[in-house]
Structures are given as structure tokens and as C-alpha cells.
């Protein structure tokens, strides 16, 4: 059989659709942020000349393991994603990618990432990465329909990337590594709860219960969000206290923390979706800006 131009174009188009679907499965931007946070921890921990090769390997491995975790999450929640407007067009609910294809993809990317960490960093880093994958995929994911305990559980794997980077550079979990872990750990509570507030109607369709204080979009939940945002201000000063970074980044972290906290006061006043949306976007800005400030101060 002779291939015509139309059949070739169809084949290329189909391959392109599949490729886009696999990229969507990994949630490229989220996995990139995981890779960045891992690299962030590695650079802060590094003493002496920076090992660029290991840094690149760590970033790629972090990206792959994050992608594998997110893919497994979507496999488990395939039928639930069909119920929500924000997720019904994902590759699995639309059958662009089958469960079998997604499972093989998650296995390959997860194994590749863990293998790279074992070969080029250390076993502790690989072990923590494996814990992160299991905790996110098989503990946090099913708990989303149980209650807000899911946010606490999910905060652990979510805060591990900078700690992984530190351990990859030093081979140990030091107080400095726990400081970086703590900042990202606490940040996730206002971040996740703001998302849950904004997406509450959609989440209810799937039975997700992520908001605290009985799941209400009320003052009690707003106070919880404010409290965790408040903790970010003193936590942002700890890298200076432990000698990880200097005064300049401490000022940036304090200003960003104060601005982030101010947004939560508006939510406490009006308990509106608009105010929750501001906090959600504010959380997206806070973490990378503060991490970049720490990096520039270190460099």
C-alpha cells in the first residue's frame, strides 16, 4: 500500500494529538515548578562550584516523577473528572489516552526519574522522591473525598521538592533543609484552600471535601487561610537566621508575605469568590518570587 499525502498528514496529526495529551497528563507547568523547586534547593545547599550536570539530572528527574504522580492521580480520578467542568476535557475523560496507555506512561516516567536519582544523586533523595510519589498518588488522591485531612497529607509531598534538592547536594536532611520544606509546607494551606474555595461547586460534583471548618465558604475558613498566611512571614526570615541567604531576600520574603497576608483580610471581610481568586493567584506569585529572591541572594 502506497501512503498518500492525506494519510501521512493524518498520521502526523494523530501523533501530535497524542503528544499534546501526554504533555497535558503531566501538567507541564506544575511539573516544571516541581523541577524548579528541586533545583532551587540544590543550588542553595551547594557549596563550591556548581555541578551543572547533577543539577540538570535532578531537574529532569523531578519533572518526570511529578508527571508520573499527576498521571496516576488522573487515572484514579478518571470518572470523577468527567463530572467537573474544569477537568472533563482532560485526556483520560475524553479517551484521547486510554487508562492502559496512561498507566504505562506513568510507570515509565516514574521509573526513569527514580533511576536517575539513584544513579546520579543518592539513595536518600531517591527514597524521598518515591515516598512523595506514593503519598501524592495513593494517599492524598483518595483522601480528597474523605475530608480536609487530604490537604494536610498532600502538603507533605508538595513541600518535598526543595528538600529533595538539598538532600541531593548534601546527602542529609539538615535543619536548613527543613526550613525550606517548612516554608513550602505552610504555603500550601492558603494555596489549596483558595483553590478549593474558587472551585467549590465543581469539587462538590465529584465529592471532594477540601475546605476546612466543615467545608463552608465562611469567616471560619477565611480565618484559617489568614492564619497560615501569617506564619509565612516569620518562616520567610528563617533562611537568614540559619545563614542560608542574606538580608535582601529576607526583605523580599517579608514584603511578599505581608502582601499575601493582606489579601486574606479582604476574604475575611467579604468571603467572596473574587477575594479567594486573588489569594489563589497571589499564592502562585508568592512562592516563585520568594524562591528566586533566595537564589539571587545566594548567587
N, C-alpha and C positions, 0 to 999 in steps of 0.2 A: 504494500500500500504506500502510495506517494503522499507525503504530507503537503497539504496546501497551506497558503498563507493564512487562511482563516483558522485552520486547526492549530497552527503554530501560535497565532495570536491568542486563541482560546486557552492554549496550554500555559502561555506566559501570564495571561490574566488570572487564570485559576491559581497558579503558583504565587502570584502577587497577593491574592486574597488570603491564601493560606499563611503567607509570611506575615501579613498585617495582623492576622488573627493570633498568631503565636506571640507577636510583639504585644498585642493587647492583653493576652493572657498574663504576661509578665508584669503588666502595668509599668511600662518603661520608666515614667517619671518617678514613681515611688521606689522602684528598684535602683534607679540612679541615685536617689537620695540616700538609700542604704549604703550603696557603694561609696558615696561621698563621705558619709559619717564614719565609715570604717577607715577610709584614707585619712580623715581628719584626726582620728585617734592615733593612727600610726605615726603621722608627722609630729604630733605633739609629744609623743613618747620618745621619738628618735633623738639619740644623742650622737653627734658627729655627722659625717657625710651621709646624706640620704640615699638609701638603697632603692633606686627608681624601679628596678625590676621587681623587687618584692612588693613595692607599693602598687604597681600595676596588677600583679597577680592577685593581691589582696582585694583590690577594687573589682576586678573581674569576678573573682570567687564570690564576693559579697553580692554582686549583681545577680549571679546565677542562682545562688541559694535563696535570695529573696524572691526571685522569679519562680522558683520551684515551690516555695511556700505559698505564694499567692495563687499559683495554678492549682495546687491541692485544695486550697480554700474554695476556689471556684468549682472544682469537681464536686466537693461535698455539698455546696450550696446551689448546685445547678437548678434544681427545681424551685428553690426559693427565689433565685434571681429572676425567674420568669414572672414572678408576682410583682416585682418592683419596677417602676418606670425607669429608674436610673441604671438598672442592670439588665433589663430584659433583652437588650441588643448586644450583649456580650457574646463571644464566640461559642460558648457551650449552650446557652439557651436557644441560640439561633441555629445550632447544629452545623455551623461552619467548621467546627472542630469537634470530633467525637470524644466521648469520655475515654475511650481506649487511647486515642492519639494524644490527648492531654495528659493521661497518666504516664505514657512513655516519655513524653516531653519533660514532665516534672521529674521523673526518675533520672533521665539523662543529665538534665541541667543541675539537679541537686547533687548527684554523684560527682559530676565534673567539678563543681565548686568545692565540695568537701575534699576530693582528691588533691586539688590544687593547694588547699590549705595544709593538708598533711605533708605534701611533698616540699613545699616552699616556705612554710612558717613553722608551726609546732603543733603537737597533738592537743594541747590545751585550747588553742584557737579553734582547731577543727571540732573538738568536743563541744565547745560553747556554741559554735555555729550549728551543729547537729541538734543540740538542745533547743536552740532558737527555732529551727525548722519544725521540730516535733511539737513544741509548745504552741506555736502560732497555728499550725495546721490542724492538730488533733486535740488540742485542749481549748484554746481560745475560740476557735471556729464553732464547735458545738455549744459552748457556753453562752454564745450570743443570744440564744433563745431561752436561756435559763434566767439571766438577770445581769445587773450591772457588775457583778463579780468578774464578768468577762473582760471589762476594761482594765481591772487590776491585773488579771492574768496576762492579758495582751500587752500590758505595759512592759513586762519583763523582756520578751523577745524584741519588742520595739525599741528598747533602750540599749540593747546589746551591741549594735554596730560600733560605736566609739570605743567601747570596752574591748571588743574583738581586735580593733586596730592597735590599741595599747598593748594587749597581750601578744599580738603578732610581733611587735617590736621588742618587747622586754621578756616575754615568756612567763610573766606572772601577773596576778591580779593584785595591784598595789592600791593604797588609799587614793592616789591620784586617778587611777582608772575608775575607781568607784565614784569619784567626784563627777567625772564626765558621764558616767552611767546615770548618776542621780539627777543631773540636770535634764537629760533626755527622758528619764523615767517620769519625773514630775510634770514636765511639759505635756506629756501625752494625755493627762486627765482633762485639762481645759480644751485641748485639741479634739479629743474624741467626743467629749460631751457636747461641744459646739456643733460638731458634725451630726451627732445623734439628734440634737435639737432641730437643726435645719432639715434633716431627712426623716423626722419622726413619723410622718404619715406613711411614707414608703416603708420604713422599718416595721411599722405595725402590720402591714400586709404580709410580711414574712415572719412575724412573731419575734422580731429582735427586741430585746429589752436592755438597752444600754444606758439610759438616763438614770441618774441616782435618785434618791429620795422618793421612791415609789413610782418613778418614771414620769413625773409631772414636769411640764414646762412652766415652772413657777419660781417664786422667790427662793425657795429652799435649794433648788438645783442651781440657780444663779449664784447663790452664796457659796455653794461647793466649788463652782467654777472659779469664782473670785479667790477663794482660799488657796487653791493650788497655784493660781497665777501669782499670788502674793509670795509664795515660797520661792518662786523663780528669782526674785530679787536678791535675797541673801545667797542662794545657791550660785548665782552668776558671779559672786565675789570670791567663791572658794578657789577657783583656779589661781587667782592672785595670791591668796593665803597660802596655798601649797606650792607656790613657786613655779607653776606650770606656765603661766603667762604673766603679763605686766599690767600696769595701771591703765593704759589706753583701752585695752579690751574690757577691763573691768568697768570703765565708764560707759562704754558702748552697751555692755550687757545690762547695766543698771538702767540706762535710758530706755533700752528696748523693753526691759521688764516692766518699767513704770508705765510706758505707753500701752503695753499689753494689758496690764492691770487696769488702766483707765477704761479700756473697752468693756471690761467686765462690770464696771459700775453702771454703765449705760444699760446693760442687760438686767441688772438688779432693779433699775428704775422702771423699765417698760416691759420686761420679759417678752420681747418681740423677736420674731424670726429674723428681722433685719439686724438687730443687735447681735444675735447669735452668729449670723453670717459674717459680721465684721470680726468677731472673735475667731471664727474659723480661718478667715483669710489672714488675720493678724498672726495666728499660730504658724501658718505656712511661711510667713515672712520672718518671724522671730528666730526660729532655730537656725536656718542657714546664715542669717546675718550675724548672729552671735558666734556661730562656729567659724565663719570667715574672719571675724574680728580676732578671735583667739589665734587662728592660723597666722594672720598678718603680724600679730604681736610676737608670736613665736619666731617667725622668719626674720 
